[in-house]
Amino acid sequence: MEIADKIRENLNDPESLEKLYREDQKSFASGFDSIYTDINNAELARYWKIRLVYDKAQSKANKFPGLDVLVLIVTCLLTGFLMEIPSFFRFGAKDVLFYERNTSIIVFLGLTAYSIWINRTFDKKKLVFIALAFMIPLTYINL
């Protein structure tokens, strides 16, 4: 007997449905999805639909965002490198002016780059606007 048939038979028995779910969650979810249009009037079916959708969302949220962490580390290193440009190239007395003028813009640039990655904002128009939002003040400050 298929899992979909078992779900249909036990639709009014919450304990049996829970037992089926705990035996094999993936096959239960796929079987339930295949028959949901036929049983969507039952209140217990609506409950299970909500539970299964919530479980999928939770499993996605619990995954370790390895690439996001890597992007965060790279962004921090790049921001730190930009902050230390005067000490790498021995600008001397101009170091103080560099830090006074550019520290906030460099920090916000790093935060913005990470926000762009997290929000998946890859639209060219938005990226050009963001780049101009940094370039115009940066140019003005360093005149």
N, CA, C and O of each residue as an XYZ file, in Angstrom:
572
protein
N       0.848     -1.180      0.000
C       0.000      0.000      0.000
C       0.894      1.245      0.000
O       1.866      1.319      0.752
N       0.561      2.202     -0.835
C       1.344      3.432     -0.929
C       1.067      4.352      0.253
O       0.041      4.248      0.926
N       1.998      5.239      0.479
C       1.862      6.174      1.596
C       0.660      7.091      1.405
O      -0.007      7.445      2.376
N       0.377      7.480      0.159
C      -0.772      8.352     -0.106
C      -2.068      7.660      0.286
O      -2.967      8.294      0.838
N      -2.174      6.366      0.005
C      -3.377      5.619      0.384
C      -3.483      5.503      1.903
O      -4.575      5.609      2.461
N      -2.356      5.285      2.568
C      -2.363      5.210      4.033
C      -2.793      6.533      4.643
O      -3.541      6.558      5.621
N      -2.321      7.633      4.067
C      -2.717      8.956      4.571
C      -4.212      9.153      4.387
O      -4.892      9.637      5.292
N      -4.724      8.784      3.232
C      -6.147      8.941      2.941
C      -6.991      8.101      3.917
O      -8.028      8.566      4.391
N      -6.561      6.891      4.213
C      -7.298      6.022      5.132
C      -7.301      6.559      6.554
O      -8.294      6.441      7.271
N      -6.193      7.143      6.953
C      -6.054      7.605      8.336
C      -6.262      9.109      8.491
O      -5.770      9.710      9.445
N      -6.969      9.700      7.580
C      -7.135     11.151      7.586
C      -7.809     11.663      8.855
O      -7.543     12.786      9.284
N      -8.675     10.855      9.459
C      -9.367     11.295     10.673
C      -8.739     10.723     11.938
O      -9.331     10.786     13.015
N      -7.533     10.162     11.804
C      -6.835      9.581     12.946
C      -5.464     10.267     13.097
O      -4.486      9.843     12.480
N      -5.400     11.317     13.911
C      -4.158     12.079     14.036
C      -2.969     11.244     14.514
O      -1.841     11.474     14.078
N      -3.204     10.295     15.391
C      -2.100      9.482     15.909
C      -1.484      8.618     14.813
O      -0.264      8.470     14.750
N      -2.322      8.049     13.952
C      -1.802      7.230     12.856
C      -1.033      8.082     11.855
O       0.001      7.663     11.335
N      -1.548      9.283     11.590
C      -0.828     10.187     10.673
C       0.527     10.569     11.246
O       1.517     10.624     10.517
N       0.577     10.831     12.531
C       1.847     11.179     13.170
C       2.821     10.007     13.092
O       4.013     10.198     12.852
N       2.312      8.802     13.294
C       3.158      7.612     13.208
C       3.715      7.454     11.785
O       4.899      7.167     11.607
N       2.861      7.640     10.785
C       3.309      7.567      9.389
C       4.369      8.625      9.102
O       5.361      8.364      8.421
N       4.145      9.800      9.625
C       5.086     10.903      9.409
C       6.446     10.588     10.029
O       7.482     10.834      9.412
N       6.445     10.056     11.224
C       7.712      9.775     11.909
C       8.461      8.592     11.303
O       9.683      8.504     11.426
N       7.743      7.691     10.655
C       8.402      6.554     10.008
C       9.242      6.986      8.813
O      10.368      6.520      8.640
N       8.693      7.878      7.988
C       9.415      8.341      6.797
C       8.882      9.710      6.394
O       7.888      9.818      5.676
N       9.554     10.744      6.861
C       9.058     12.106      6.672
C       9.016     12.519      5.204
O       8.060     13.164      4.773
N      10.027     12.161      4.441
C      10.073     12.589      3.040
C       8.972     11.947      2.213
O       8.305     12.626      1.432
N       8.775     10.644      2.376
C       7.722      9.992      1.593
C       6.345     10.453      2.058
O       5.422     10.556      1.249
N       6.196     10.732      3.367
C       4.932     11.266      3.864
C       4.632     12.609      3.216
O       3.514     12.854      2.764
N       5.640     13.479      3.173
C       5.437     14.803      2.586
C       5.094     14.714      1.107
O       4.191     15.408      0.638
N       5.796     13.874      0.372
C       5.499     13.765     -1.067
C       4.134     13.118     -1.298
O       3.391     13.539     -2.184
N       3.801     12.097     -0.507
C       2.486     11.473     -0.625
C       1.365     12.421     -0.255
O       0.320     12.448     -0.904
N       1.588     13.196      0.790
C       0.581     14.159      1.217
C       0.368     15.222      0.152
O      -0.768     15.596     -0.140
N       1.461     15.712     -0.430
C       1.342     16.722     -1.477
C       0.587     16.192     -2.693
O      -0.146     16.933     -3.346
N       0.768     14.918     -2.990
C       0.110     14.354     -4.174
C      -1.398     14.227     -3.995
O      -2.136     14.272     -4.980
N      -1.875     14.068     -2.757
C      -3.319     13.903     -2.560
C      -3.971     15.116     -1.906
O      -5.172     15.084     -1.636
N      -3.237     16.158     -1.648
C      -3.784     17.295     -0.911
C      -4.971     17.928     -1.611
O      -5.927     18.336     -0.952
N      -4.929     18.019     -2.924
C      -6.056     18.648     -3.631
C      -7.353     17.874     -3.413
O      -8.430     18.469     -3.456
N      -7.278     16.564     -3.181
C      -8.480     15.760     -2.944
C      -8.982     15.870     -1.516
O     -10.178     15.712     -1.268
N      -8.089     16.140     -0.572
C      -8.466     16.112      0.847
C      -8.395     17.485      1.512
O      -8.458     17.574      2.738
N      -8.266     18.545      0.737
C      -8.025     19.866      1.338
C      -9.211     20.402      2.137
O      -9.064     21.414      2.822
N     -10.379     19.765      2.077
C     -11.524     20.225      2.861
C     -11.451     19.754      4.312
O     -12.097     20.336      5.184
N     -10.681     18.718      4.574
C     -10.557     18.204      5.937
C      -9.662     19.128      6.760
O      -8.611     19.579      6.305
N     -10.108     19.391      7.973
C      -9.346     20.298      8.831
C      -7.971     19.742      9.177
O      -6.988     20.482      9.230
N      -7.907     18.434      9.412
C      -6.619     17.821      9.729
C      -5.664     17.905      8.537
O      -4.452     18.005      8.728
N      -6.184     17.866      7.331
C      -5.342     18.003      6.136
C      -4.750     19.405      6.061
O      -3.581     19.571      5.712
N      -5.549     20.406      6.385
C      -5.031     21.785      6.387
C      -3.941     21.951      7.452
O      -2.941     22.634      7.231
N      -4.151     21.319      8.602
C      -3.133     21.358      9.655
C      -1.826     20.747      9.162
O      -0.757     21.328      9.346
N      -1.912     19.571      8.534
C      -0.700     18.902      8.059
C      -0.027     19.697      6.950
O       1.201     19.715      6.858
N      -0.808     20.346      6.119
C      -0.217     21.167      5.050
C       0.615     22.294      5.670
O       1.740     22.556      5.246
N       0.049     22.945      6.666
C       0.767     24.036      7.340
C       2.014     23.486      8.034
O       3.078     24.102      7.970
N       1.893     22.354      8.684
C       3.037     21.765      9.379
C       4.152     21.386      8.417
O       5.325     21.628      8.703
N       3.804     20.800      7.292
C       4.829     20.390      6.339
C       5.508     21.584      5.689
O       6.717     21.555      5.457
N       4.752     22.631      5.393
C       5.354     23.842      4.824
C       6.266     24.499      5.847
O       7.338     24.991      5.498
N       5.847     24.511      7.111
C       6.664     25.099      8.174
C       7.946     24.299      8.360
O       9.017     24.876      8.550
N       7.842     22.965      8.307
C       9.033     22.122      8.444
C      10.033     22.382      7.329
O      11.239     22.401      7.574
N       9.549     22.583      6.103
C      10.445     22.876      4.975
C      11.151     24.207      5.194
O      12.350     24.330      4.941
N      10.407     25.199      5.663
C      11.003     26.519      5.903
C      12.041     26.443      7.018
O      13.094     27.074      6.928
N      11.756     25.683      8.059
C      12.700     25.544      9.164
C      13.965     24.828      8.719
O      15.062     25.207      9.129
N      13.834     23.803      7.890
C      15.022     23.069      7.465
C      15.908     23.938      6.589
O      17.132     23.815      6.638
N      15.316     24.810      5.793
C      16.120     25.731      4.989
C      16.807     26.766      5.876
O      17.953     27.139      5.625
N      16.113     27.224      6.904
C      16.680     28.236      7.790
C      17.804     27.677      8.646
O      18.692     28.425      9.055
N      17.785     26.383      8.926
C      18.792     25.784      9.797
C      20.070     25.385      9.063
O      21.040     24.987      9.707
N      20.094     25.477      7.770
C      21.301     25.112      7.033
C      22.393     26.140      7.294
O      22.120     27.334      7.415
N      23.611     25.673      7.377
C      24.743     26.551      7.634
C      25.082     27.333      6.362
O      25.397     26.734      5.334
N      25.019     28.639      6.424
C      25.284     29.448      5.234
C      26.783     29.621      4.994
O      27.329     30.701      5.221
N      27.439     28.573      4.542
C      28.886     28.591      4.374
C      29.372     29.664      3.426
O      30.364     30.340      3.700
N      28.677     29.825      2.310
C      29.090     30.832      1.340
C      28.901     32.238      1.901
O      29.719     33.121      1.645
N      27.831     32.452      2.662
C      27.604     33.761      3.269
C      28.699     34.099      4.276
O      29.137     35.247      4.356
N      29.136     33.119      5.032
C      30.213     33.345      5.995
C      31.513     33.663      5.258
O      32.274     34.535      5.678
N      31.763     32.956      4.163
C      32.961     33.224      3.362
C      32.930     34.641      2.803
O      33.939     35.345      2.831
N      31.777     35.058      2.296
C      31.638     36.427      1.780
C      31.843     37.438      2.900
O      32.463     38.479      2.682
N      31.339     37.153      4.081
C      31.548     38.042      5.222
C      33.025     38.176      5.554
O      33.507     39.282      5.796
N      33.744     37.067      5.567
C      35.174     37.097      5.889
C      35.943     37.876      4.819
O      36.801     38.698      5.142
N      35.636     37.620      3.557
C      36.318     38.333      2.467
C      36.017     39.823      2.532
O      36.910     40.647      2.331
N      34.779     40.171      2.809
C      34.398     41.587      2.914
C      35.142     42.252      4.074
O      35.617     43.379      3.937
N      35.247     41.573      5.196
C      35.975     42.132      6.345
C      37.455     42.312      6.017
O      38.050     43.337      6.351
N      38.043     41.321      5.367
C      39.461     41.430      5.005
C      39.695     42.564      4.010
O      40.664     43.313      4.138
N      38.823     42.690      3.036
C      38.960     43.772      2.054
C      38.782     45.134      2.710
O      39.517     46.075      2.409
N      37.809     45.239      3.601
C      37.610     46.505      4.316
C      38.814     46.820      5.195
O      39.263     47.965      5.248
N      39.332     45.823      5.876
C      40.531     46.033      6.693
C      41.725     46.445      5.849
O      42.499     47.312      6.257
N      41.889     45.839      4.676
C      42.973     46.225      3.780
C      42.824     47.676      3.330
O      43.798     48.429      3.320
N      41.609     48.065      2.960
C      41.389     49.452      2.537
C      41.669     50.431      3.673
O      42.146     51.542      3.442
N      41.366     50.007      4.908
C      41.623     50.889      6.052
C      43.122     51.055      6.303
O      43.550     52.089      6.818
N      43.916     50.060      5.951
C      45.344     50.080      6.235
C      46.201     50.510      5.048
O      47.421     50.348      5.084
N      45.603     51.041      4.022
C      46.369     51.470      2.845
C      47.503     52.437      3.207
O      48.615     52.264      2.708
N      47.269     53.438      4.047
C      48.379     54.359      4.376
C      49.561     53.663      5.053
O      50.712     54.005      4.780
N      49.298     52.706      5.922
C      50.414     52.057      6.608
C      51.154     51.095      5.679
O      52.347     50.859      5.872
N      50.485     50.542      4.693
C      51.149     49.659      3.741
C      52.078     50.426      2.804
O      53.142     49.932      2.431
N      51.671     51.626      2.430
C      52.432     52.394      1.453
C      53.202     53.561      2.063
O      53.774     54.367      1.330
N      53.227     53.666      3.384
C      54.032     54.653      4.104
C      53.798     56.086      3.618
O      54.707     56.754      3.125
N      52.555     56.531      3.772
C      52.232     57.886      3.351
C      52.707     58.933      4.350
O      52.805     60.108      3.997
N      52.995     58.553      5.547
C      53.541     59.477      6.535
C      52.477     60.348      7.173
O      51.496     59.849      7.724
N      52.683     61.681      7.091
C      51.792     62.636      7.752
C      50.394     62.629      7.156
O      49.441     63.061      7.804
N      50.268     62.152      5.948
C      48.944     62.127      5.317
C      48.058     61.012      5.874
O      46.868     60.942      5.566
N      48.651     60.138      6.698
C      47.869     59.044      7.285
C      46.675     59.565      8.073
O      45.563     59.053      7.950
N      46.918     60.577      8.875
C      45.864     61.118      9.722
C      44.732     61.666      8.870
O      43.560     61.432      9.164
N      45.078     62.392      7.820
C      44.041     62.936      6.938
C      43.271     61.827      6.233
O      42.055     61.923      6.070
N      43.964     60.788      5.819
C      43.294     59.671      5.156
C      42.257     59.046      6.086
O      41.120     58.793      5.689
N      42.672     58.801      7.331
C      41.763     58.169      8.279
C      40.590     59.079      8.605
O      39.451     58.619      8.688
N      40.857     60.363      8.788
C      39.791     61.302      9.112
C      38.767     61.384      7.987
O      37.565     61.463      8.238
N      39.239     61.365      6.772
C      38.339     61.544      5.630
C      37.627     60.262      5.204
O      36.447     60.303      4.855
N      38.305     59.157      5.227
C      37.796     57.972      4.540
C      37.337     56.814      5.416
O      36.756     55.860      4.899
N      37.573     56.863      6.702
C      37.245     55.727      7.560
C      35.762     55.375      7.493
O      35.408     54.213      7.289
N      34.911     56.352      7.660
C      33.475     56.047      7.680
C      33.001     55.515      6.338
O      32.186     54.593      6.297
N      33.489     56.072      5.250
C      33.057     55.604      3.934
C      33.532     54.167      3.691
O      32.788     53.358      3.137
N      34.749     53.848      4.095
C      35.266     52.493      3.890
C      34.466     51.487      4.715
O      34.122     50.414      4.219
N      34.169     51.822      5.962
C      33.383     50.925      6.806
C      31.988     50.723      6.227
O      31.510     49.591      6.143
N      31.336     51.801      5.830
C      30.002     51.676      5.240
C      30.033     50.958      3.899
O      29.060     50.298      3.533
N      31.111     51.072      3.175
C      31.247     50.333      1.915
C      31.278     48.830      2.191
O      30.633     48.057      1.482
N      32.013     48.420      3.203
C      32.049     47.005      3.568
C      30.687     46.497      4.029
O      30.255     45.414      3.634
N      30.014     47.283      4.864
C      28.675     46.899      5.325
C      27.691     46.813      4.160
O      26.859     45.908      4.103
N      27.796     47.759      3.242
C      26.910     47.766      2.085
C      27.191     46.580      1.173
O      26.258     45.961      0.663
N      28.454     46.257      0.961
C      28.794     45.109      0.117
C      28.223     43.825      0.704
O      27.693     42.992     -0.030
N      28.323     43.659      2.005
C      27.768     42.464      2.633
C      26.239     42.461      2.564
O      25.630     41.413      2.349
N      25.627     43.612      2.742
C      24.166     43.707      2.633
C      23.691     43.378      1.222
O      22.662     42.727      1.044
N      24.437     43.828      0.231
C      24.096     43.497     -1.155
C      24.129     41.996     -1.346
O      23.245     41.441     -1.999
N      25.129     41.326     -0.792
C      25.232     39.877     -0.942
C      24.091     39.158     -0.213
O      23.465     38.261     -0.777
N      23.823     39.545      1.021
C      22.789     38.877      1.813
C      21.414     39.064      1.187
O      20.621     38.122      1.152
N      21.120     40.254      0.696
C      19.810     40.538      0.101
C      19.719     40.140     -1.357
O      18.664     40.272     -1.976
N      20.830     39.649     -1.914
C      20.890     39.204     -3.314
C      20.417     40.307     -4.261
O      19.597     40.077     -5.150
N      20.949     41.493     -4.049
C      20.616     42.647     -4.876
C      21.635     42.736     -5.996
O      22.672     43.382     -5.849
N      21.343     42.089     -7.115
C      22.288     42.051     -8.221
C      21.748     42.770     -9.457
O      22.249     42.569    -10.564
N      20.735     43.599     -9.268
C      20.195     44.389    -10.371
C      21.210     45.469    -10.738
O      21.696     46.188     -9.865
N      21.528     45.583    -12.021
C      22.580     46.508    -12.453
C      22.256     47.951    -12.119
O      23.145     48.705    -11.723
N      21.010     48.348    -12.271
C      20.631     49.736    -11.968
C      20.861     50.055    -10.493
O      21.373     51.123    -10.156
N      20.484     49.132     -9.623
C      20.677     49.361     -8.195
C      22.160     49.395     -7.836
O      22.590     50.212     -7.021
N      22.938     48.504     -8.450
C      24.374     48.484     -8.163
C      25.058     49.760     -8.632
O      25.948     50.272     -7.952
N      24.652     50.279     -9.788
C      25.214     51.543    -10.280
C      24.837     52.674     -9.337
O      25.672     53.524     -9.026
N      23.592     52.695     -8.879
C      23.156     53.733     -7.943
C      23.962     53.664     -6.645
O      24.385     54.693     -6.117
N      24.172     52.459     -6.137
C      24.943     52.296     -4.900
C      26.393     52.738     -5.109
O      26.974     53.398     -4.247
N      26.972     52.374     -6.252
C      28.352     52.775     -6.540
C      28.456     54.294     -6.614
O      29.400     54.876     -6.080
N      27.501     54.939     -7.268
C      27.513     56.406     -7.338
C      27.308     57.028     -5.958
O      27.881     58.073     -5.651
N      26.495     56.386     -5.135
C      26.251     56.895     -3.783
C      27.529     56.880     -2.949
O      27.637     57.634     -1.982
N      28.493     56.041     -3.303
C      29.772     56.034     -2.606
C      30.818     56.879     -3.331
O      31.630     57.536     -2.680
N      30.816     56.875     -4.628
C      31.853     57.571     -5.388
C      31.738     59.090     -5.287
O      32.750     59.782     -5.179
N      30.534     59.602     -5.321
C      30.350     61.058     -5.274
C      30.857     61.625     -3.951
O      31.665     62.553     -3.983
N      30.433     61.124     -2.788
C      30.984     61.666     -1.533
C      32.480     61.398     -1.380
O      33.202     62.232     -0.833
N      32.953     60.245     -1.854
C      34.366     59.923     -1.748
C      35.205     60.915     -2.547
O      36.252     61.375     -2.091
N      34.733     61.231     -3.727
C      35.439     62.228     -4.561
C      35.410     63.595     -3.891
O      36.436     64.272     -3.825
N      34.265     64.002     -3.401
C      34.133     65.314     -2.761
C      35.014     65.427     -1.515
O      35.658     66.454     -1.299
N      35.041     64.387     -0.707
C      35.805     64.415      0.548
C      37.313     64.503      0.267
O      38.038     65.159      1.014
N      37.780     63.866     -0.775
C      39.214     63.806     -1.045
C      39.716     64.887     -2.006
O      40.853     64.812     -2.472
N      38.909     65.864     -2.302
C      39.381     66.983     -3.158
C      40.375     67.873     -2.440
O      40.860     68.847     -3.016
